[in-house]
Amino acid sequence: MTHAERKRIWQQHIEDWQASGLSGMAYRQQQSLTYCLFFNGAKSWLSRRP
């Protein structure tokens, strides 16, 4: 998977999570994402936003 593909996936996860109104824990459980994967991915993606 390329960097651009990973970026697109995380961007979609973050947008879906924010639109869902769910807590981070509820969203990651719904999507079967581990704690580390979700929060490291989200933190990394959010820190790169303009």
C-alpha positions as a LaTeX table, in Angstrom:
\begin{tabular}{lrrr}
\hline
Residue & $x$ (\AA) & $y$ (\AA) & $z$ (\AA) \\
\hline
Met1 & 0.00 & 0.00 & 0.00 \\
Thr2 & 1.38 & 3.38 & $-0.95$ \\
His3 & 1.64 & 6.40 & 1.33 \\
Ala4 & $-1.10$ & 8.12 & $-0.68$ \\
Glu5 & $-3.43$ & 5.13 & $-0.23$ \\
Arg6 & $-2.81$ & 5.02 & 3.54 \\
Lys7 & $-3.40$ & 8.76 & 3.76 \\
Arg8 & $-6.70$ & 8.43 & 1.88 \\
Ile9 & $-7.84$ & 5.58 & 4.13 \\
Trp10 & $-7.05$ & 7.52 & 7.31 \\
Gln11 & $-8.67$ & 10.66 & 5.97 \\
Gln12 & $-11.84$ & 8.65 & 5.33 \\
His13 & $-11.70$ & 7.04 & 8.78 \\
Ile14 & $-11.35$ & 10.43 & 10.48 \\
Glu15 & $-14.18$ & 11.97 & 8.47 \\
Asp16 & $-16.42$ & 8.96 & 9.10 \\
Trp17 & $-15.59$ & 9.00 & 12.81 \\
Gln18 & $-16.33$ & 12.72 & 13.16 \\
Ala19 & $-19.58$ & 12.41 & 11.21 \\
Ser20 & $-20.69$ & 9.38 & 13.23 \\
Gly21 & $-20.89$ & 11.21 & 16.54 \\
Leu22 & $-19.36$ & 8.13 & 18.19 \\
Ser23 & $-16.56$ & 8.23 & 20.71 \\
Gly24 & $-13.17$ & 7.16 & 19.42 \\
Met25 & $-13.50$ & 3.88 & 21.31 \\
Ala26 & $-16.95$ & 3.11 & 19.88 \\
Tyr27 & $-15.85$ & 3.94 & 16.33 \\
Arg28 & $-12.70$ & 1.83 & 16.47 \\
Gln29 & $-14.63$ & $-1.12$ & 17.90 \\
Gln30 & $-17.26$ & $-0.76$ & 15.17 \\
Gln31 & $-14.50$ & $-0.74$ & 12.55 \\
Ser32 & $-12.45$ & $-3.49$ & 14.24 \\
Leu33 & $-9.44$ & $-1.21$ & 14.67 \\
Thr34 & $-7.04$ & $-1.71$ & 17.55 \\
Tyr35 & $-6.49$ & 1.14 & 19.99 \\
Cys36 & $-2.92$ & 1.70 & 18.83 \\
Leu37 & $-3.73$ & 1.55 & 15.15 \\
Phe38 & $-6.64$ & 3.97 & 15.42 \\
Phe39 & $-5.09$ & 6.56 & 17.69 \\
Asn40 & $-1.63$ & 6.49 & 16.11 \\
Gly41 & $-3.18$ & 6.75 & 12.65 \\
Ala42 & $-5.56$ & 9.50 & 13.70 \\
Lys43 & $-2.86$ & 11.44 & 15.55 \\
Ser44 & $-0.50$ & 11.18 & 12.59 \\
Trp45 & $-3.15$ & 12.24 & 10.09 \\
Leu46 & $-4.50$ & 15.10 & 12.20 \\
Ser47 & $-1.03$ & 16.48 & 12.92 \\
Arg48 & $-0.36$ & 16.82 & 9.17 \\
Arg49 & $-3.51$ & 18.77 & 8.39 \\
Pro50 & $-3.06$ & 22.43 & 7.45 \\
\hline
\end{tabular}
